[in-house]
């Protein structure tokens, strides 16, 4: 088997958690105009100090134009919603090590053996997605720690079932051939069509299977080279992952072109100072709760928080200049949104910080324990009806203005 070094070594790190997503901006002056009309029992959001930050919904400032590249990016997000998170695979896999959107063969070989670049190209790979998990807190570099158990799940979509079947067989064969004298084939009784092999004395296993138009590739590791335990883990992951893909109709080129940009109106509610809405997995994206978990480190904690509050959609918008990020969550109801707003300070930003006095029920915290430059000093959370949202910044005055703008934006997007 190709001696891949573990998912964290190649993954483009998206932060240990969304709570640590980078945010920041210069402090803006007061006096920006805030649109909206006050409703009985609510404040007039036009009176809030939002600085230079916009409060009009994104669809008034940006128009998405359907295209193949952006459509494929949206297709990746749709696929991410159907790739199992760590806790869904097994409760021991409590942490995410990152995720990679796959749009090109070069993206694919960050995860597969290098020799598989031509394989995915000639079989017409359309797009894919990969996610990693581990049973121990990842290192600062986002890697699974030594002697940990880890998973890497790669899902690729091909034009038809025949192409997927060919690709699965070829990916497995070229991977096996990298060290054919040391690799051994493994049978998975529950999934006999899977192509699986391992290298005795090495505590990892690789497996590839075709499922309709999809190919699923697994790279799994345990603390010790136990061939049966590794094979059992591969079967366990297939048993969870494959039904998720069965529920996801594959896309053709027309389907990609027609992918809806923001069907649940999440991004239009999310603070986006630049007004640039081009879809991007890391920078401008909306997910189901499952898809969002691929963006965070402590997946078990987040899964519990989202489940308890009935969150079914999450949007993320990154402001490139200072690296700021706004996140909006759609909860079960108003009470659940308020509950989530407070819960977001339980495992990070736990030191109290002053909240903006004019923003209803806003809450802020300071992060004093992180040593990462990506982690901003302050976070504020707001809620409006069934939506909760967070913003972060290094300056308290700045995060207050962001929180005010985000609250006004939620109110203006009713």
KEBADREN-804751 format. One record per residue: x, y, z of N, C-alpha, C in turn. Coordinates in steps of 0.1 Angstrom, whole numbers, padded with zeros to 4 digits, always signed. Each point is the difference from the previous one (the first is absolute). Last residue first. Example, Ala and Ser with C-alpha at 12.3 -4.5 7.8 and 13.67 -1.06 7.14 Angstrom:
2
+0128-0022+0071+0009+0011+0000-0008+0011+0008
+0003-0057-0001-0009+0012+0000+0009+0012+0000
This chain:
414
-0355+0390+0072-0012-0007+0004-0007-0006-0012
+0042+0028+0007-0002-0012-0010-0012-0008+0004
+0017+0039+0025-0003+0004-0013-0003-0011-0010
+0015-0009+0044-0013+0006+0001-0005+0005-0014
+0043-0019+0004-0010-0010+0003-0014+0006+0000
+0035+0030-0004-0001-0008-0012-0010-0011+0001
+0012+0026+0038-0008+0008-0010-0003-0008-0013
+0030-0019+0031-0014+0000+0006-0009+0007-0010
+0046+0001-0010-0006-0013-0002-0014-0001+0005
+0024+0040+0007-0004-0002-0014-0006-0013-0003
+0016+0008+0044-0012+0009-0003-0004-0002-0015
+0039-0022+0014-0012-0006+0006-0012+0008-0003
+0041+0018-0014-0004-0012-0008-0012-0007+0005
+0018+0036+0025-0007+0005-0012-0004-0012-0010
+0024-0011+0040-0013+0006+0003-0008+0005-0012
+0045-0015-0004-0009-0011+0001-0014+0004+0004
+0033+0033-0002-0002-0005-0013-0010-0012+0001
+0016+0020+0039-0009+0009-0007-0004-0005-0013
+0031-0025+0025-0013-0001+0006-0010+0010-0008
+0043-0024-0023-0003+0012+0008-0014+0000+0005
+0018-0035-0027+0011+0002+0010-0003+0012+0009
-0038-0033-0023+0009+0010-0004+0010+0002+0011
-0049-0030-0019+0012+0002+0008+0009+0011-0005
-0055-0023+0000+0010+0008-0007+0012+0001+0009
-0050-0031-0006+0012+0004+0007+0009+0009-0009
-0056-0018+0007+0011+0003-0009+0012+0004+0009
-0055-0023-0004+0011+0004+0008+0012+0003-0009
-0058-0006-0008+0014+0000-0004+0009+0005+0011
-0049-0003+0000+0006-0013+0000+0014-0001-0004
-0017+0046+0017-0010-0010-0003+0008-0014+0000
+0035+0029+0006-0012+0007-0004-0010-0011-0005
+0051+0008+0029-0010-0008-0005-0012+0008-0004
+0058+0002+0010-0013+0006+0001-0010-0010-0005
+0056+0005+0018-0011-0008-0005-0013+0008+0001
+0058+0008+0000-0014+0004+0004-0010-0009-0007
+0057+0001+0013-0011-0005-0007-0013+0006+0006
+0059+0009-0001-0014+0001+0005-0010-0006-0009
+0048-0002-0008-0001+0002+0015-0014-0001+0005
+0017-0028-0044-0001+0014+0004-0003+0001+0015
+0027-0038-0030-0011+0002+0010-0001+0015+0004
+0035-0018-0029-0013+0000-0007-0012+0003+0009
+0046-0006+0015-0002+0014-0006-0014+0000-0007
+0011-0033+0042+0000+0001-0015-0003+0014-0004
+0001-0019+0045+0013+0006-0004+0000+0001-0015
-0041-0003+0041+0006-0004-0013+0013+0007-0003
-0028+0008+0040+0008-0012+0001+0007-0003-0013
-0032+0036+0010+0013+0003+0006+0009-0012+0000
-0048+0025-0022+0008-0012+0000+0014+0002+0005
-0051+0024+0009+0014+0002-0004+0007-0013+0000
-0055+0018-0007+0010-0007+0008+0014+0003-0006
-0058+0016-0001+0014+0000-0005+0009-0007+0009
-0056+0009-0016+0009-0005+0010+0014-0001-0006
-0054+0024-0007+0013-0004-0005+0008-0005+0012
-0047+0017+0000+0004-0013+0004+0013-0005-0006
-0018+0043-0023-0008-0008+0009+0007-0014+0003
+0025+0046-0011-0004-0011-0008-0007-0010+0009
+0021+0041+0015-0013+0003-0008-0005-0012-0008
+0041+0001+0028-0012+0002+0008-0013+0002-0008
+0045-0031-0009-0005+0013-0005-0014+0003+0007
+0035-0030+0027-0008-0001-0012-0005+0014-0004
+0045-0019+0030-0011+0009-0001-0008-0002-0013
+0026-0041+0021+0004+0012-0006-0013+0009-0001
+0020-0050+0026-0010+0010-0004+0006+0013-0006
+0021-0050-0004+0002+0011+0008-0011+0011-0004
+0004-0041-0024-0007-0002+0012+0002+0012+0010
+0011-0017-0048-0003+0014+0003-0008+0000+0013
-0002-0047-0014+0010+0009-0005-0006+0014+0003
-0024-0038+0012+0012-0007-0002+0011+0009-0006
-0045+0015+0012+0003-0010+0010+0014-0006-0001
-0027+0034-0026+0010+0005+0008+0004-0010+0011
-0036-0005-0032+0012+0002-0008+0012+0005+0008
-0046-0006+0016+0008-0012+0001+0013+0002-0007
-0034+0034-0001+0007-0001+0013+0010-0012+0001
-0027+0006-0039+0008+0012+0002+0008+0000+0013
-0032-0034-0009+0013-0002-0007+0009+0012+0002
-0043+0003+0018+0008-0010+0007+0013-0002-0007
-0031+0027-0021+0005+0007+0012+0009-0010+0008
-0022-0017-0037+0010+0009-0004+0006+0007+0012
-0036-0028+0008+0012-0008-0003+0011+0009-0005
-0043+0019+0007+0007-0003+0013+0012-0008-0002
-0025+0012-0038+0006+0011+0006+0007-0003+0013
-0004-0041-0033-0009+0011+0003+0007+0011+0007
+0024-0036-0020-0013-0006+0000-0011+0011+0001
+0047+0017-0019-0004-0009+0010-0015-0005-0001
+0043+0021-0031-0014-0001+0001-0005-0011+0009
+0047+0033-0005-0006-0013+0002-0015+0001+0000
+0049+0028-0017-0014+0000+0003-0006-0014+0001
+0050+0030-0001-0006-0013+0000-0015+0002+0004
+0048+0029-0018-0013+0001+0007-0007-0014-0003
+0054+0022-0001-0010-0010-0004-0013+0003+0008
+0053+0023-0017-0012-0001+0009-0010-0010-0005
+0046+0018-0016-0002-0013+0004-0012-0002+0009
+0017+0041-0022+0005-0003+0014-0003-0014+0004
-0010+0009-0046+0010+0010+0004+0006-0003+0014
-0038-0026-0021+0014-0003-0003+0010+0009+0006
-0048-0018+0017+0005+0013-0005+0015-0001-0002
-0041-0040+0002+0013+0005+0004+0004+0013-0007
-0045-0033+0015+0005+0010-0010+0013+0006+0006
-0039-0044+0007+0013+0006+0003+0004+0010-0010
-0047-0030+0020+0007+0007-0010+0013+0006+0005
-0040-0042+0012+0011+0009+0005+0006+0007-0013
-0046-0033+0017+0007+0007-0010+0010+0009+0007
-0028-0028+0026+0000-0008-0013+0007+0007-0011
-0008-0002+0058+0006+0007-0011+0000-0009-0012
-0017-0006+0048-0007-0002-0013+0005+0007-0011
+0016-0004+0047-0008+0012-0004-0006-0001-0013
+0026-0036+0019-0008+0005+0011-0009+0012-0004
+0032-0017-0031-0012-0009+0002-0009+0005+0011
+0041+0022-0008-0010+0003-0011-0012-0009+0001
+0034-0005+0032-0005+0014+0001-0010+0002-0011
+0024-0041+0000-0010+0001+0012-0006+0013+0000
+0033-0005-0031-0011-0009-0004-0011+0001+0011
+0042+0021+0008-0009+0007-0009-0012-0008-0004
+0032-0021+0027-0006+0012+0007-0010+0007-0009
+0025-0034-0020-0009-0006+0010-0007+0011+0007
+0035+0011-0030-0013-0003-0006-0010-0005+0009
+0044+0030+0001-0007-0008+0010-0014-0004-0005
+0026+0026-0032+0008-0010+0007-0007-0009+0009
-0021+0024-0046+0004+0002+0014+0009-0011+0005
-0023+0004-0044+0008+0012+0002+0005+0002+0014
-0029-0036-0014+0013-0002-0007+0009+0012+0002
-0046+0000+0015+0010-0007+0009+0013-0002-0006
-0037+0018-0025+0007+0010+0008+0010-0007+0009
-0029-0027-0026+0010+0006-0008+0009+0010+0008
-0038-0019+0021+0011-0010-0003+0011+0006-0008
-0039+0026+0008+0008-0001+0013+0011-0010-0003
-0013+0023-0043-0008-0006+0010+0008-0001+0013
+0015+0039-0033+0000-0015+0002-0012-0004+0008
+0026+0043-0031-0011-0003+0009-0001-0016+0000
+0040+0042-0014-0006-0013-0001-0012-0001+0010
+0046+0027-0014-0013+0005-0002-0009-0013-0003
+0047-0004+0013-0002+0014+0001-0015+0005-0001
+0019-0047-0005+0005+0006+0012-0005+0014+0003
-0014-0024-0039-0002-0009+0011+0005+0006+0013
-0019+0029-0041+0013-0006+0004-0002-0008+0012
-0028+0034-0039+0000-0011+0009+0014-0005+0002
-0014+0052-0009+0004-0012-0008+0002-0012+0009
-0014+0048+0010-0007-0012+0004+0004-0013-0007
+0013+0054+0017+0004-0010-0010-0005-0014+0004
-0002+0043+0026-0011-0002-0010+0004-0009-0011
+0024+0017+0041+0005+0002-0014-0011-0001-0010
-0007-0008+0048+0004+0014-0003+0003+0002-0014
-0031-0035+0025+0009-0001-0011+0005+0014-0004
-0033-0031+0038+0008+0013-0002+0011-0003-0010
-0046-0027-0002+0013-0001+0007+0008+0012-0003
-0045-0013-0018-0001+0005+0014+0014+0001+0007
-0005-0017-0044-0005+0013-0001-0002+0006+0014
+0013-0045-0005+0011+0009-0003-0005+0014-0001
-0032-0034+0007+0009+0001+0011+0011+0010-0002
-0041-0019-0026+0001+0014+0004+0009+0002+0012
-0011-0041-0025-0006+0002+0013+0002+0014+0005
+0017-0015-0043-0014-0004+0000-0007+0003+0014
+0043+0015-0029-0003+0002+0014-0015-0003+0003
+0021-0010-0044+0011+0006+0008-0003+0001+0015
-0015-0038-0038-0005+0012+0006+0011+0006+0009
+0007-0030-0046+0001-0001+0015-0005+0013+0006
+0005-0014-0048-0013+0005+0006+0001-0001+0016
+0036-0015-0028-0003+0014-0004-0012+0006+0007
+0010-0046+0007+0011+0009+0006-0003+0014-0003
-0027-0032-0021-0003+0001+0014+0010+0009+0008
+0008-0011-0045-0011+0010+0001-0004+0002+0014
+0033-0032-0009+0005+0013-0002-0011+0011+0001
-0010-0043+0028+0007+0001-0013+0004+0015-0002
-0007-0030+0048-0003+0012-0009+0006-0002-0013
-0020-0036+0040+0012+0006-0006-0004+0011-0009
-0028-0014+0045+0000-0002-0015+0013+0006-0006
-0008-0017+0050+0005+0012-0007+0000-0003-0015
-0009-0032+0036-0010+0010+0001+0003+0013-0007
+0030-0037+0003-0012-0005-0007-0011+0010+0000
+0039+0009+0024+0002+0003-0014-0012-0006-0008
+0002-0008+0046-0001+0014-0002+0001+0004-0015
+0006-0045+0014-0014+0004-0001-0002+0015-0001
+0045-0017+0004-0006-0003-0012-0015+0003-0001
+0028+0006+0041+0002+0010-0011-0008-0003-0013
+0001-0029+0040-0006+0014+0003+0000+0008-0012
+0019-0043-0002-0014-0002+0004-0007+0013+0003
+0047-0001-0010-0008-0002-0012-0015-0001+0004
+0030+0001+0035-0001+0013-0006-0008-0001-0013
+0009-0039+0024-0009+0009+0008-0002+0013-0007
+0031-0031-0019-0014-0004-0002-0010+0009+0008
+0046+0007+0006-0004+0004-0013-0014-0004-0003
+0018-0013+0041-0002+0014+0000-0004+0005-0014
+0012-0045+0006-0013+0002+0006-0003+0015+0000
+0042-0013-0015-0010-0004-0010-0014+0003+0006
+0036+0008+0028+0000+0010-0011-0011-0004-0010
+0008-0030+0035-0006+0013+0005-0001+0010-0010
+0023-0040-0011-0015-0002+0002-0007+0012+0005
+0048+0001-0004-0007-0001-0013-0015-0002+0001
+0037+0025+0031-0010-0011+0002-0008-0001-0013
+0042+0030+0019-0003-0007-0013-0008-0013+0002
-0002+0046+0033+0008-0012-0003-0004-0007-0012
-0021+0042+0013+0013+0001+0007+0009-0012-0002
-0033+0014-0039-0002-0004+0014+0013+0001+0007
-0025+0019-0050+0011-0004+0009-0004-0003+0014
-0017+0008-0057-0003-0001+0014+0012-0005+0008
-0023+0017-0050+0013-0001+0006-0001+0001+0015
-0035-0007-0047+0002+0001+0015+0015-0001+0002
-0037+0013-0042+0013-0005+0003+0003+0003+0015
-0043-0002-0039+0004+0003+0014+0013-0007+0002
-0032+0017-0044+0011-0009+0005+0003+0005+0014
-0047+0005-0035+0010+0004+0010+0011-0010+0002
-0041-0003-0027+0009+0009-0006+0012+0004+0009
-0023-0043+0016-0006+0009-0010+0010+0008-0008
+0025-0020+0033-0015+0000+0004-0007+0009-0009
+0052-0026+0008-0009+0008-0008-0014-0002+0005
+0050-0003+0027-0013-0007-0005-0007+0010-0009
+0050-0010+0030-0007+0008-0009-0012-0008-0006
+0042+0003+0043-0011-0007-0007-0008+0009-0009
+0047-0008+0037-0007+0007-0011-0010-0008-0007
+0029+0003+0051-0006-0008-0010-0006+0010-0011
+0039-0003+0046-0010+0007-0009-0006-0010-0010
+0039-0004+0033-0013+0001+0007-0010+0008-0008
+0044-0034-0011-0004+0014-0001-0014+0002+0004
+0020-0043-0001+0009+0008+0008-0003+0015-0001
-0019-0027-0040+0003-0005+0013+0011+0007+0007
-0031+0020-0037+0014-0004+0001+0002-0005+0014
-0047+0003-0033+0008+0006+0011+0014-0005-0001
-0051+0005-0030+0013-0006+0003+0007+0007+0011
-0049-0005-0034+0006+0004+0013+0013-0007+0001
-0047+0011-0031+0014-0003-0003+0008+0005+0012
-0055-0015-0005+0011+0010+0003+0014-0006-0003
-0042-0024-0004+0003+0007-0012+0011+0011+0003
-0021-0028+0034+0010-0007-0008+0004+0007-0012
-0021+0010+0048+0001+0008-0013+0010-0006-0009
-0010-0020+0041-0013+0007-0001+0000+0009-0013
+0039-0027+0012-0011-0008-0002-0013+0008-0002
+0050+0012-0011-0009+0006+0009-0013-0008-0002
+0055-0010-0011-0014-0001-0003-0008+0006+0011
+0052+0010-0019-0008-0003+0012-0015-0002-0005
+0057+0000-0019-0015+0003-0002-0008-0005+0012
+0052+0018+0001-0008-0013-0001-0014+0004-0001
+0054+0023-0007-0014+0001+0002-0007-0014-0001
+0047+0006-0010-0003+0001+0015-0015+0001+0003
+0019-0001-0045+0007-0011+0007-0003+0000+0015
-0017+0034-0030-0006-0013-0002+0006-0011+0008
-0002+0052-0001+0009-0009+0008-0006-0014+0000
-0018+0033-0028+0011+0009+0005+0010-0009+0008
-0042-0016-0018+0013-0003-0008+0011+0009+0005
-0045+0004+0018+0006-0013+0004+0014-0001-0007
-0026+0037-0013+0005+0001+0013+0007-0012+0005
-0020-0002-0042+0012+0008+0000+0005+0003+0014
-0040-0024-0003+0011-0008-0006+0013+0009-0001
-0041+0019+0016+0005-0010+0009+0012-0007-0005
-0021+0031-0028+0006+0007+0012+0006-0010+0009
-0025-0017-0036+0014+0006-0004+0006+0007+0011
-0044-0017+0006+0009-0011-0002+0014+0005-0003
-0034+0032+0004+0002-0006+0013+0011-0012-0001
-0015+0022-0040+0009+0009+0008+0003-0007+0014
-0031-0020-0029+0014-0001-0006+0009+0007+0009
-0045+0004+0011+0005-0014+0003+0014-0002-0005
-0022+0041-0009+0003-0001+0014+0006-0014+0003
-0016+0009-0043+0013+0007+0002+0004-0001+0015
-0041-0019-0012+0011-0008-0007+0013+0007+0003
-0041+0020+0014+0004-0011+0009+0012-0007-0006
-0004+0051-0013-0009-0011+0000+0005-0011+0009
+0022+0044-0002-0011+0002-0009-0011-0011+0000
+0030+0009+0045+0003-0002-0014-0012+0001-0009
+0019+0015+0053-0011-0003-0009+0005-0001-0014
+0022-0009+0053+0002+0007-0014-0013-0004-0008
+0021+0000+0055-0011-0003-0009+0002+0008-0013
+0029-0017+0047+0000+0008-0012-0012-0005-0009
+0020-0002+0055-0011-0005-0010+0001+0010-0012
+0031-0016+0045-0001+0009-0011-0010-0006-0010
+0015-0006+0056-0007-0004-0012+0002+0011-0010
+0025-0021+0050-0005+0011-0009-0007-0006-0012
+0024-0008+0054-0007-0006-0011-0005+0012-0009
+0046+0001+0029-0014+0002+0001-0007-0008-0011
+0049+0006+0010-0007-0010+0008-0015+0002+0001
+0025+0044-0012+0006-0014-0001-0008-0009+0009
-0028+0041-0018+0012-0002+0008+0005-0014-0002
-0025+0029-0038-0004-0010+0010+0013-0003+0008
-0003+0048-0023+0002-0014-0003-0005-0009+0011
+0002+0050-0005-0012-0006-0005+0002-0015-0003
+0031+0033+0020+0000+0000-0015-0012-0007-0006
+0007+0003+0047-0002+0014-0005+0000+0000-0015
-0015-0046+0019+0011+0008+0003-0003+0014-0005
-0041-0032+0014+0010+0002-0010+0012+0009+0005
-0032-0032+0031+0001+0013-0004+0012+0002-0010
-0022-0048+0001+0007+0009+0010+0001+0014-0006
-0019-0036-0024-0006-0002+0013+0007+0008+0011
-0009+0011-0055+0009-0007+0009-0007-0001+0014
-0009+0014-0058-0003+0000+0014+0010-0008+0008
-0011+0025-0053+0007-0008+0009-0004+0001+0014
-0017+0007-0056-0001+0004+0014+0008-0009+0008
-0013+0016-0056+0007-0009+0010+0000+0006+0014
-0024+0002-0055+0002+0006+0014+0007-0010+0008
-0012+0013-0057+0000-0009+0012+0002+0008+0012
-0010-0001-0059+0003+0008+0012+0001-0010+0011
+0000-0014-0046-0007+0013-0001+0003+0009+0012
+0026-0043-0029-0005+0005+0013-0006+0014-0001
+0016-0034-0036-0009+0011+0000-0005+0005+0014
+0033-0035-0017-0013-0005+0003-0010+0011+0002
+0046+0009-0009-0005-0008-0011-0014-0005+0002
+0022+0023+0036-0002+0009-0012-0006-0008-0011
+0012-0021+0040-0012+0007+0002-0003+0009-0012
+0039-0026-0001-0011-0008+0001-0013+0008+0001
+0044+0020+0000-0006-0003-0013-0012-0009+0000
+0019+0011+0042-0004+0012-0007-0005-0003-0014
+0020-0031+0033-0014+0000-0003-0005+0012-0007
+0045-0009+0018-0002-0007-0013-0015+0000-0004
+0015+0018+0042+0003+0009-0011-0003-0007-0013
-0028-0015+0043+0014-0001-0005+0002+0009-0012
-0038+0018+0030+0003-0013-0006+0015-0001-0003
-0014+0040+0019-0006-0010+0009+0003-0015-0005
+0012+0040-0023+0004+0004+0013-0004-0011+0010
-0012-0002-0046+0012-0007+0004+0006+0006+0013
-0040+0019-0019-0002-0014+0004+0012-0007+0005
+0001+0045-0017-0006-0001+0013-0001-0014+0005
+0015+0007-0043+0010+0004+0010-0005+0000+0014
-0029-0008-0037+0008-0012+0003+0011+0004+0010
-0043+0030+0003+0009-0003-0010+0008-0013+0004
-0033+0020+0028-0005+0005-0013+0008-0005-0012
-0012-0007+0057+0008-0006-0012-0007+0005-0013
+0004+0015+0056-0008+0000-0012+0008-0005-0011
+0009-0010+0053+0005+0005-0012-0010-0001-0011
+0008+0001+0059-0008-0004-0012+0006+0006-0012
+0012-0012+0057-0001+0009-0011-0007-0007-0012
+0007-0019+0044+0013+0005-0003+0000+0009-0013
-0037-0015+0043+0003+0001-0014+0014+0005-0002
-0023-0029+0043+0006+0012-0005+0002+0000-0015
-0018-0035+0029-0007+0012+0005+0006+0012-0006
-0003-0054-0004+0005+0010-0009-0006+0014+0003
-0015-0040+0023+0014+0003+0004+0006+0011-0009
-0044-0018-0007+0001+0010+0010+0014+0003+0004
-0014-0014-0049+0002-0007+0012+0003+0010+0011
-0018+0012-0043+0007-0012-0004+0002-0009+0013
-0018+0042+0005-0010-0008-0007+0006-0013-0004
+0027+0033+0021-0009-0006+0009-0010-0009-0006
+0030+0025-0030+0006-0010+0009-0009-0007+0010
-0023+0018-0045+0009+0006+0010+0006-0011+0009
-0020-0007-0052-0002-0002+0015+0011+0008+0007
-0021+0013-0047+0012-0007+0004-0001+0000+0015
-0031+0024-0028-0003-0014+0000+0013-0009+0002
+0000+0049-0003-0012-0003+0009-0003-0015+0001
+0033+0016-0030+0005+0000+0014-0011-0003+0010
-0011+0005-0046+0006-0013+0003+0005+0000+0014
-0016+0041-0016-0011-0010+0001+0005-0014+0004
+0032+0033-0009-0007+0002+0013-0012-0009+0002
+0023-0002-0041+0008-0005+0011-0006+0002+0013
-0021+0019-0037-0002-0015+0000+0009-0006+0011
+0005+0045-0009-0013-0002+0007-0002-0015+0001
+0036+0012-0025+0003+0004+0014-0013-0002+0008
-0004-0006-0046+0008-0011+0006+0003+0003+0014
-0020+0034-0024-0009-0011+0002+0006-0012+0006
+0027+0037-0013-0007+0003+0013-0011-0011+0003
+0023-0005-0041+0010-0001+0011-0007+0003+0014
-0026+0002-0041+0004-0013+0003+0010+0000+0012
-0039+0037-0002+0011-0004-0009+0006-0013+0005
-0041+0042+0010+0003-0014-0001+0012-0003-0010
-0008+0044+0031-0002-0004-0014+0004-0015-0001
-0016+0036+0042+0007-0012-0004-0003-0003-0015
+0001+0048+0028-0009-0009-0008+0009-0012-0004
-0001+0043+0040+0008-0010-0008-0010-0009-0007
-0014+0035+0030+0014+0005-0004+0007-0009-0009
-0044-0008+0019-0001+0013-0004+0013+0006-0005
-0004-0043+0020-0006+0000-0013-0003+0013-0006
+0018-0007+0045+0010-0001-0011-0006+0000-0014
-0022+0027+0042+0002-0014-0004+0009-0001-0012
+0005+0043+0031-0009-0005-0010+0003-0014-0003
+0026+0028+0029-0012-0007+0007-0010-0004-0010
+0058+0014+0004-0013+0000-0007-0011-0007+0008
+0045+0027+0020-0005-0013-0004-0014+0000-0006
+0030+0035+0021+0000+0000-0015-0007-0013-0005
-0013+0015+0048+0012+0004-0006-0002+0000-0015
-0033-0010+0034+0005-0011-0008+0013+0004-0007
-0037+0015+0040+0013+0004-0005+0007-0012-0007
-0055+0010+0006+0011-0007+0005+0013+0006-0007
-0047+0012-0009+0007+0008+0011+0013-0007+0004
-0031-0019-0031+0006+0012-0007+0008+0008+0011
-0028-0037+0011+0013-0004-0003+0008+0012-0007
-0041-0002+0035+0002+0006-0014+0014-0003-0003
-0026-0032+0035+0007+0012-0001+0000+0005-0015
-0040-0030+0020+0013-0001-0004+0007+0014-0001
-0047-0009+0010+0008-0008+0009+0014-0002-0003
-0030+0014-0040-0005+0001+0014+0008-0010+0009
+0026+0015-0043-0013-0007+0003-0003+0001+0014
+0032+0031-0036-0002-0006+0013-0014-0007+0000
+0031+0006-0044-0011+0006+0007-0003-0007+0013
+0045+0007-0038-0009-0008+0008-0011+0008+0006
+0055+0009-0015-0014-0001-0005-0008-0008+0009
+0044+0031+0008-0005-0014+0002-0014+0000-0004
+0048+0033-0006-0015-0001-0001-0004-0015+0001
+0045+0023+0023-0005-0007-0012-0015-0001+0001
+0029+0020+0034-0008+0008-0009-0004-0007-0012
+0047-0005+0032-0015-0001+0002-0007+0007-0012
+0050-0023-0005-0007+0011+0006-0015-0002+0001
+0037-0041+0000-0007+0010-0009-0006+0011+0008
+0043-0036+0006-0012+0006+0007-0005+0011-0009
+0026-0042-0021+0003+0012+0007-0013+0006+0005
+0005-0053-0003-0001+0012-0009+0003+0012+0007
-0006-0059+0004+0006+0012+0004-0003+0011-0010
-0001-0059+0011-0008+0012-0003+0008+0012+0005
+0004-0058-0008+0006+0013+0002-0010+0011-0004
-0012-0048+0023+0002+0006-0013+0004+0014+0001
-0011-0033+0035+0013+0007-0001+0003+0005-0014
-0040-0023+0014+0002+0010+0010+0013+0007-0001
-0011-0036-0027-0005+0012-0006+0001+0011+0011
+0036-0037+0003-0015+0000+0001-0004+0013-0006
+0044-0014-0005-0004-0011+0009-0015+0000+0002
+0020+0020-0046-0001+0003+0014-0004-0011+0008
+0008-0006-0045-0011+0010+0001-0002+0005+0014
+0041-0024-0033-0006+0001+0013-0011+0011+0000
+0018-0034-0038+0000+0014+0002-0008+0004+0013
+0025-0048-0008-0012+0007-0001+0002+0015+0002
+0033-0037+0002-0003+0006-0013-0012+0009+0000
+0016-0024+0039+0012+0005-0006-0002+0007-0014
-0035-0022+0027+0004+0013+0005+0013+0006-0007
-0018-0045-0008-0007+0011-0007+0005+0013+0004
+0032-0043-0003-0011+0004+0009-0006+0013-0005
+0036-0022-0023+0005+0003+0013-0012+0004+0009
+0007-0037-0042-0004+0014+0003+0001+0003+0014
+0017-0038-0031+0002+0003+0014-0003+0015+0002
-0019-0039-0035+0007+0013+0000+0001+0005+0014
-0004-0052-0007-0009+0012+0000+0009+0012+0000
